[in-house]
Amino acid sequence: MAFCSADVANPSSDTSDRYRAVFDAAFDGIVMAAADGGGLDVNAAGREAIGYSQEELARMTLLDLLVPGSTLDFTLPRVGRWLQCKDGTRVHVELERVADGSLFCMIFRHPLPGVAEETPATRERLFRALVEHSHDGVVFLDAESRITYGSPAATRISGFPPGELNGRTVFELLHPDDLPQAAAQLSELQHRPRQVLSGRWRVRTVAGDFRWVDTTATNLLAEPVVRALVVHIRDATELVNNEEGLRRFERVLSATPDLVSLVDDRYVYRLVNRAYLQAHGLEAERIVGRSVPDLLGGEVFETVVRPHLDQALRGQPVSYEQWFEFAAAGRRFISVTYSPYRDVDGQYAGVIVSARDQTALRAAAEALEEKEEELRQAQKMEFVGRLAGGIAHDFNNLLTVIASYSALIEGSSDASADVREMAREIGTAGDRATAMTRQLLAFSRKQLLAPRVLSLNATVEGMQVMLRRLMPENIELEVVLAPDLAKTKADAHQLEQVLLNLAVNARDAMPQGGRITIRTRNTQTDEGERVMLSVSDTGHGIDADTRDKIFAPFFTTKAPGQGTGLGLSMVYGFVTQSGGSISVESEPGRGSTFTVLLPVSEGDAAPQAPRRSTTPVARPSRATILLAEDEAGVRGLLERVLRGAGYTVLAAENGRAALERARDHAGDIDLLLTDVVMPVMGGPELVAALLPVRPDLRVLYMSGYAENVIAHQGVLPPGVVLIEKPLRPNDVLRRVAAMLVAP
């Protein structure tokens, strides 16, 4: 039984009943009244919305429902009014005049379906106006689910021209994925008279795409005047898209590690994400609706948060970083951004607060800054070391000349006593300069080392007597040695200097007395197993600024004339050159602890080489020495000393000249005495050229510092013999004689 425009053109009780059915099954609450406000007619949705029963409404007029002070004198076709419900609440409604001006309707926009009994034939035109002008669509389906009527709103939603929907089955229009559930629901509905079912489906439009619709279907197939399933449809596409967008937004918020919250203009939380909840250790219901000062505390809110919220509420975004204390996450360094948002009227209604945990990043940045500072310090130390090495190289040549000639004058029988005394003073000054030069070389890690496997405990025990003599009576010296201490490999004499320097510094830090503790033990580091030597004192301690510069050369906290500032730099150079590390822990007033870590070495400790002997060595007669030295003063000195001892000397200013002298000399050459670094040709290149033609040649190197051309990191290779500058005449003669008599 079709429901079309012909039914409305020829009013009858049947069409009136059909419109009545639509009226009672509508989503929205509807109130109808005569022009004077009497004759109220309210559908089921309307009665539920305002809270009055049908019997109560029969005794009321429209003015009784409007809030006090309202009138019915409308000058516009549609006006807004406030309706006062039975419980005292108010609902905003729209009043619209029907075409003939005799009736009014009031639409509530509440999807509350229902059925009511009303039969006045005079209401047919109003029912028709409601159906054909409603924003929501109305569709009638017969028992085979075919469309027998589609309202203008239904055709507008689907895009089909008027009448084009008639005769189609609803299944032709539904999305394939929705068909199974829709078919089951319609089948159930057809067997349950006056039953109401709701759903959300995708409906195909005339363009071939799909739109979401919310549906409410009422089974009126058994009603003689209707005989249809009455389906109300509302376009829900925008709502679905918004809901999907909201779900995506919620998923993004849940996944982000940032702490996100939405605060309104009354400083009340309206939304928080999972990370925010986890940081505070609370559930959403314990934050949403709660005020910010209540959660964070009044002091934090007033001093930190509120000024930024107020600035954002004025439309000015703000960002800052600060430490915060969270109930669950603890103390964290947070980067916070406040972004204002507007309401539908364009007014600033609240603030989106996004907080990012930057604790790990801050720690990494601080660590990077520390590493950069360490790198800058290392580069500075490396530069100073290179400078010191270069100075020491040249200065050792000068000291060789100064110290040697002063020694020759001092030992000369032709010189007067006053001249010999002056030469002795020059030699003493040269010795002090030599000590400083060796400290510079130690700092620059260019000193020559003679490492051997040794026991650190044995070194400390061997130094105890000397160290105790250096300590005044008000300083106690405590030695704690690990019984199972591993062996290490180092230069024994330099290691003694390290211990001596650290002990003397500790003593000087306690002018009023105290205790020095020397300790050894095994330890494990990131670089592997190490043996540790630590020297602790109970002195005045070191501040942070001094700690950063304490190993720099020429830096000292002692009064002028009491220190050169090279002691700790020498310690630093030796330890690092030996593959170890040194560090200091100290605070003002709490003493200091210097810790030296050296690599563990396998093998038994080797016996310590005897210190240089002053016993003269027998000098062989008629020996020929090839001398290669680029510094004219040193070359002239050595030539004088060696010739004075009875040797034949072939002197040359560099390696290439020495090679030519050797080729021109027909006799034997017993010893090559050569500097390591020379222009044109250095010592190692000279040796490589001479040995093939003179395989029995003995070689004695000279150098002011440890160049890598002969020593790797200051360690001489096996079989290489070297005498260090600055040279002394007796030392040179003793070493030359020893070389000549050796196998």
Secondary structure in CASP SS format (residue, H / E / C, confidence):
PFRMAT SS
TARGET T0000
AUTHOR 0000-0000-0000
METHOD secondary structure of the structure
MODEL  1
M C 1.00
A C 1.00
F C 1.00
C C 1.00
S H 1.00
A H 1.00
D H 1.00
V H 1.00
A H 1.00
N C 1.00
P C 1.00
S C 1.00
S H 1.00
D H 1.00
T H 1.00
S H 1.00
D H 1.00
R H 1.00
Y H 1.00
R H 1.00
A H 1.00
V H 1.00
F H 1.00
D H 1.00
A H 1.00
A C 1.00
F C 1.00
D C 1.00
G C 1.00
I E 1.00
V E 1.00
M E 1.00
A E 1.00
A E 1.00
A C 1.00
D C 1.00
G C 1.00
G C 1.00
G C 1.00
L C 1.00
D E 1.00
V E 1.00
N C 1.00
A H 1.00
A H 1.00
G H 1.00
R H 1.00
E H 1.00
A H 1.00
I H 1.00
G C 1.00
Y C 1.00
S C 1.00
Q H 1.00
E H 1.00
E H 1.00
L H 1.00
A H 1.00
R C 1.00
M C 1.00
T C 1.00
L H 1.00
L H 1.00
D H 1.00
L H 1.00
L E 1.00
V C 1.00
P C 1.00
G C 1.00
S C 1.00
T C 1.00
L C 1.00
D C 1.00
F C 1.00
T C 1.00
L C 1.00
P C 1.00
R E 1.00
V E 1.00
G E 1.00
R E 1.00
W E 1.00
L E 1.00
Q E 1.00
C C 1.00
K C 1.00
D C 1.00
G C 1.00
T C 1.00
R E 1.00
V E 1.00
H E 1.00
V E 1.00
E E 1.00
L E 1.00
E E 1.00
R E 1.00
V C 1.00
A C 1.00
D C 1.00
G C 1.00
S C 1.00
L E 1.00
F E 1.00
C E 1.00
M E 1.00
I E 1.00
F C 1.00
R C 1.00
H C 1.00
P C 1.00
L C 1.00
P C 1.00
G C 1.00
V C 1.00
A C 1.00
E C 1.00
E C 1.00
T C 1.00
P C 1.00
A H 1.00
T H 1.00
R H 1.00
E H 1.00
R H 1.00
L H 1.00
F H 1.00
R H 1.00
A H 1.00
L H 1.00
V H 1.00
E H 1.00
H H 1.00
S C 1.00
H C 1.00
D C 1.00
G E 1.00
V E 1.00
V E 1.00
F E 1.00
L E 1.00
D C 1.00
A C 1.00
E C 1.00
S C 1.00
R E 1.00
I E 1.00
T E 1.00
Y E 1.00
G E 1.00
S C 1.00
P H 1.00
A H 1.00
A H 1.00
T H 1.00
R H 1.00
I H 1.00
S H 1.00
G C 1.00
F C 1.00
P C 1.00
P C 1.00
G C 1.00
E C 1.00
L C 1.00
N C 1.00
G C 1.00
R C 1.00
T E 1.00
V H 1.00
F H 1.00
E H 1.00
L H 1.00
L E 1.00
H C 1.00
P H 1.00
D H 1.00
D H 1.00
L H 1.00
P H 1.00
Q H 1.00
A H 1.00
A H 1.00
A H 1.00
Q H 1.00
L H 1.00
S H 1.00
E H 1.00
L H 1.00
Q H 1.00
H C 1.00
R C 1.00
P C 1.00
R C 1.00
Q C 1.00
V E 1.00
L E 1.00
S E 1.00
G E 1.00
R E 1.00
W E 1.00
R E 1.00
V E 1.00
R E 1.00
T C 1.00
V C 1.00
A C 1.00
G C 1.00
D C 1.00
F E 1.00
R E 1.00
W E 1.00
V E 1.00
D E 1.00
T E 1.00
T E 1.00
A E 1.00
T E 1.00
N E 1.00
L E 1.00
L C 1.00
A C 1.00
E C 1.00
P C 1.00
V C 1.00
V C 1.00
R C 1.00
A E 1.00
L E 1.00
V E 1.00
V E 1.00
H E 1.00
I E 1.00
R E 1.00
D E 1.00
A C 1.00
T H 1.00
E H 1.00
L H 1.00
V H 1.00
N H 1.00
N H 1.00
E H 1.00
E H 1.00
G H 1.00
L H 1.00
R H 1.00
R H 1.00
F H 1.00
E H 1.00
R H 1.00
V H 1.00
L H 1.00
S H 1.00
A H 1.00
T C 1.00
P C 1.00
D C 1.00
L E 1.00
V E 1.00
S E 1.00
L E 1.00
V E 1.00
D E 1.00
D C 1.00
R C 1.00
Y C 1.00
V E 1.00
Y E 1.00
R E 1.00
L E 1.00
V E 1.00
N C 1.00
R H 1.00
A H 1.00
Y H 1.00
L H 1.00
Q H 1.00
A H 1.00
H H 1.00
G C 1.00
L C 1.00
E C 1.00
A H 1.00
E H 1.00
R H 1.00
I C 1.00
V C 1.00
G C 1.00
R C 1.00
S E 1.00
V H 1.00
P H 1.00
D H 1.00
L H 1.00
L H 1.00
G C 1.00
G H 1.00
E H 1.00
V H 1.00
F H 1.00
E H 1.00
T H 1.00
V H 1.00
V H 1.00
R H 1.00
P H 1.00
H H 1.00
L H 1.00
D H 1.00
Q H 1.00
A H 1.00
L H 1.00
R C 1.00
G C 1.00
Q C 1.00
P C 1.00
V E 1.00
S E 1.00
Y E 1.00
E E 1.00
Q E 1.00
W E 1.00
F E 1.00
E E 1.00
F E 1.00
A C 1.00
A C 1.00
A C 1.00
G E 1.00
R E 1.00
R E 1.00
F E 1.00
I E 1.00
S E 1.00
V E 1.00
T E 1.00
Y E 1.00
S E 1.00
P E 1.00
Y E 1.00
R E 1.00
D C 1.00
V C 1.00
D C 1.00
G C 1.00
Q C 1.00
Y E 1.00
A E 1.00
G E 1.00
V E 1.00
I E 1.00
V E 1.00
S E 1.00
A E 1.00
R E 1.00
D E 1.00
Q C 1.00
T H 1.00
A H 1.00
L H 1.00
R H 1.00
A H 1.00
A H 1.00
A H 1.00
E H 1.00
A H 1.00
L H 1.00
E H 1.00
E H 1.00
K H 1.00
E H 1.00
E H 1.00
E H 1.00
L H 1.00
R H 1.00
Q H 1.00
A H 1.00
Q H 1.00
K H 1.00
M H 1.00
E H 1.00
F H 1.00
V H 1.00
G H 1.00
R H 1.00
L H 1.00
A H 1.00
G H 1.00
G H 1.00
I H 1.00
A H 1.00
H H 1.00
D H 1.00
F H 1.00
N H 1.00
N H 1.00
L H 1.00
L H 1.00
T H 1.00
V H 1.00
I H 1.00
A H 1.00
S H 1.00
Y H 1.00
S H 1.00
A H 1.00
L H 1.00
I H 1.00
E H 1.00
G C 1.00
S C 1.00
S C 1.00
D C 1.00
A C 1.00
S C 1.00
A H 1.00
D H 1.00
V H 1.00
R H 1.00
E H 1.00
M H 1.00
A H 1.00
R H 1.00
E H 1.00
I H 1.00
G H 1.00
T H 1.00
A H 1.00
G H 1.00
D H 1.00
R H 1.00
A H 1.00
T H 1.00
A H 1.00
M H 1.00
T H 1.00
R H 1.00
Q H 1.00
L H 1.00
L H 1.00
A H 1.00
F H 1.00
S C 1.00
R C 1.00
K C 1.00
Q C 1.00
L C 1.00
L E 1.00
A C 1.00
P C 1.00
R E 1.00
V E 1.00
L E 1.00
S C 1.00
L H 1.00
N H 1.00
A H 1.00
T H 1.00
V H 1.00
E H 1.00
G H 1.00
M H 1.00
Q H 1.00
V H 1.00
M H 1.00
L H 1.00
R H 1.00
R H 1.00
L H 1.00
M C 1.00
P C 1.00
E C 1.00
N C 1.00
I E 1.00
E E 1.00
L E 1.00
E E 1.00
V E 1.00
V E 1.00
L C 1.00
A C 1.00
P C 1.00
D C 1.00
L C 1.00
A C 1.00
K C 1.00
T E 1.00
K E 1.00
A E 1.00
D C 1.00
A H 1.00
H H 1.00
Q H 1.00
L H 1.00
E H 1.00
Q H 1.00
V H 1.00
L H 1.00
L H 1.00
N H 1.00
L H 1.00
A H 1.00
V H 1.00
N H 1.00
A H 1.00
R H 1.00
D H 1.00
A C 1.00
M C 1.00
P C 1.00
Q C 1.00
G C 1.00
G E 1.00
R E 1.00
I E 1.00
T E 1.00
I E 1.00
R E 1.00
T E 1.00
R E 1.00
N E 1.00
T E 1.00
Q E 1.00
T E 1.00
D C 1.00
E C 1.00
G E 1.00
E E 1.00
R E 1.00
V E 1.00
M E 1.00
L E 1.00
S E 1.00
V E 1.00
S E 1.00
D E 1.00
T C 1.00
G C 1.00
H C 1.00
G C 1.00
I C 1.00
D C 1.00
A H 1.00
D H 1.00
T H 1.00
R H 1.00
D H 1.00
K H 1.00
I C 1.00
F C 1.00
A C 1.00
P C 1.00
F C 1.00
F C 1.00
T C 1.00
T C 1.00
K C 1.00
A C 1.00
P C 1.00
G C 1.00
Q C 1.00
G C 1.00
T C 1.00
G C 1.00
L C 1.00
G H 1.00
L H 1.00
S H 1.00
M H 1.00
V H 1.00
Y H 1.00
G H 1.00
F H 1.00
V H 1.00
T H 1.00
Q H 1.00
S C 1.00
G C 1.00
G C 1.00
S E 1.00
I E 1.00
S E 1.00
V E 1.00
E E 1.00
S E 1.00
E C 1.00
P C 1.00
G C 1.00
R C 1.00
G C 1.00
S E 1.00
T E 1.00
F E 1.00
T E 1.00
V E 1.00
L E 1.00
L E 1.00
P E 1.00
V E 1.00
S C 1.00
E C 1.00
G C 1.00
D C 1.00
A C 1.00
A C 1.00
P C 1.00
Q C 1.00
A C 1.00
P C 1.00
R C 1.00
R C 1.00
S C 1.00
T C 1.00
T C 1.00
P C 1.00
V C 1.00
A C 1.00
R C 1.00
P C 1.00
S C 1.00
R C 1.00
A C 1.00
T E 1.00
I E 1.00
L E 1.00
L E 1.00
A E 1.00
E C 1.00
D C 1.00
E C 1.00
A H 1.00
G H 1.00
V H 1.00
R H 1.00
G H 1.00
L H 1.00
L H 1.00
E H 1.00
R H 1.00
V H 1.00
L H 1.00
R H 1.00
G H 1.00
A C 1.00
G C 1.00
Y C 1.00
T E 1.00
V E 1.00
L E 1.00
A E 1.00
A E 1.00
E C 1.00
N C 1.00
G H 1.00
R H 1.00
A H 1.00
A H 1.00
L H 1.00
E H 1.00
R H 1.00
A H 1.00
R H 1.00
D H 1.00
H C 1.00
A C 1.00
G C 1.00
D C 1.00
I C 1.00
D C 1.00
L E 1.00
L E 1.00
L E 1.00
T E 1.00
D E 1.00
V C 1.00
V C 1.00
M C 1.00
P C 1.00
V C 1.00
M C 1.00
G C 1.00
G H 1.00
P H 1.00
E H 1.00
L H 1.00
V H 1.00
A H 1.00
A H 1.00
L H 1.00
L C 1.00
P C 1.00
V C 1.00
R C 1.00
P C 1.00
D C 1.00
L C 1.00
R E 1.00
V E 1.00
L E 1.00
Y E 1.00
M E 1.00
S E 1.00
G C 1.00
Y C 1.00
A C 1.00
E C 1.00
N C 1.00
V C 1.00
I C 1.00
A C 1.00
H E 1.00
Q C 1.00
G C 1.00
V E 1.00
L C 1.00
P C 1.00
P C 1.00
G C 1.00
V C 1.00
V C 1.00
L E 1.00
I E 1.00
E E 1.00
K C 1.00
P C 1.00
L C 1.00
R C 1.00
P H 1.00
N H 1.00
D H 1.00
V H 1.00
L H 1.00
R H 1.00
R H 1.00
V H 1.00
A H 1.00
A H 1.00
M H 1.00
L H 1.00
V H 1.00
A C 1.00
P C 1.00
END
